Amino acid sequence: MMALHVHSGFILVAVIISLSVQSGACLSCVRCFSYHEPRCYKGDLAPKPCSTNQTHCVKYEAKHKDMPSDFVNRDCYRGDDVKPHCTVQKHDGKNIQVCSDFCDYDGCNSAPTTHCSGAFIALLASLITSSPYLFNYVHR
């Protein structure tokens, strides 16, 4: 009976690890522009596939004290400069601060969330599967 519990524990760990690994060759990012899609501000939209040469997701956010509302643009990105940064750009004679934030896993440019690493999920799964109380195993 114990062998069955250990075997099912290993299967559970393998399933959780495989689910935590990105699959496919194509990154998916939230792709929207707040002028056309107001939900883009919060980023609570489903990610859409990027082209195969795009390696990162990006969120651009523009701010100006005299603008009635800021804008947000979320999209796929291909390039070498993937460090978060802000620049000041002129638009209609006004200085607008545009900040860029980059990431490299599916849906990462959506609303802020906690992202668990595969190692953390595997550790958590092994702790759960080794618990005798969760698998009705009683030491005698």
N, C-alpha and C positions, 0 to 999 in steps of 0.2 A: 504494500500500500504506500509506503514511503517513496518508493521509486516513481510511482505515478505522480505524487506531489512535486518531487524534484523535477521530473520531466516537464510537467505543465508549467512550472516556474520558469524553466529555461525557454519554453515556447513563448510565454508572455513577455519575457525580456527581449527576445528576438523580434517579436512583433512590434513592441514599442520602439525599439531602436530603428527598425526599418521604416516606421512611420515618421520618425524625426529627421530622417535623411531626405534631402531634396531629391525629387525624382525628375527625370527628363532633362533635356539639354537647354530648355528655354525658361528664362526667368519670367515671373509674372509680377507686375507692379500695379498699384492703383494709378489709373491714368485719367486725369480730369483737370478742368480749369474752373475756378470758382465763379467766374462771370457767367458760365454756361450751366454749371451744376453747383448750386449752393451747398449741397452735402459735401463738396470737396473741402470746405473749411475744416470739417471734423474728420474727414478721411474715412468715413464709414461706408465705403463703396468696395465692391468686389474687385480684386486684382484681375488684370487682363494680360495675356501673353505679350511679351516683348519680342522683337526680332532677335535672331540668334547671335548677332554681333553686339547686342547691348548687354552689359555685364552688371549694371547697377540700377537701382531705383533712386529717384531724386524727388525732393520736395523743395520747391522754390516758394519763398514767402516775401511779399513786398509790403513795406510799411512806410507811411508818411503821415506826419501829424495833421496835414490839411486835407488828406484824402477822406471821403465819406466812409469808405471801407477799404480794408487791405485786400489783396488778392493772394490766392494760393494756387499753385500749379504743381500737380504730381504727375510723374511720367517715368519712362525708361531712360537710361543714359548710357552713352558709350564715350569713354574718354579716360585720360590718365589722372586728371586732377579730381580726386574724389574725397578730398578733405573738406569738412564743413567750413564754409566761409561766408562772409558778407561783403558786399560791395555797394558803393553809392553810385547811382546812375541818374542822369538828367532826363526828365520827361516833362514836356511843356514848361520848361524853365524851373522846375521844382526838383529838389534832390530827393530821390527815393532810395531807401535802403532795401536791397534785395539779398536775402540770405538763402543759401543752398545747403541742404543736408543730404548725404548719400548713404546708401546701405546696399547689401548684396544678397538678400534672401527673399523668397516669395512674400509679397504683401508687406514688406517692411516699411514702406513709406505711407502706410495707412495711419489711423489714429494710434497714439502711443499705447503700446502694450508691453507686457513682460514677455521676453523671448527666452525660452528655456533651451539650453544647449543639449545636444544628444548625450553627452556624458552625464549631465545632471539627471536626465530622464532615465538613463540606464541605471544609475545609482539608486534612484527612487524605486524603480521597478525591482531591483534586486533586494532592497530592504522590505518591500511589500511581499515579495514571493518567499522570502526566508522567514516570515512571521508565521509561527505555528497556529496562531489564532485565526488568521485569514483563510487557511486551508484546512481547518478542522483536524489538525494533527495534534495529538496530545502525547507528550513524552510520558512514558511509564517507567 
